[in-house]
Amino acid sequence: DLLRLVVAPTHPLAASPGPVTAEELARHRAIVIADTSRELTARTVGLQDGQDALRVPDMRTKAAAQVAGLGVGHLPCWLADPEIAAGRLVELQAAEPRPPLRSHIAWRHRQVGKALQWFLDELARPETIAALSAGLDRGEP
């Protein structure tokens, strides 16, 4: 799995004996990355109804807040695994699986400079597609 549901060892959920339910998660503050969209309506992903949230600016700050015991949340395995191995985070098992997220990439067609053209060429490479989609649910087209 690409994401880990984690808390600090001192967090109350760290002592949970089994899979954590959505209701139990909702009783604890979630650490989330603030939506920085300027032209779209702000979105919230992964929060339970009524759940308190601490919004942070980026993924590393999110990880630091979770290590500090300020809340619960999902972190990518590349960031969570070293913290779990060092004993600074504990992985939780969720009773309900997290729904897959769709990702979209958009750009303006008006100005295709060298950097954007390189990026588009990279996205078209089979190796890049395979690396970006490794482990993703293929249930939707």
Secondary structure, DSSP 4 states (H G I P E B T S, - for coil): --EEEEE-TTSGGGG--SPBPHHHHHTSPEEEEPP--SSS-----SPPTT--EEEESSHHHHHHHHHTTS-BEEEEHHHHHHHHHTTS-EEE-BSSPPPP--------SS---HHHHHHHHHHHSHHHHHHHHTT---S--
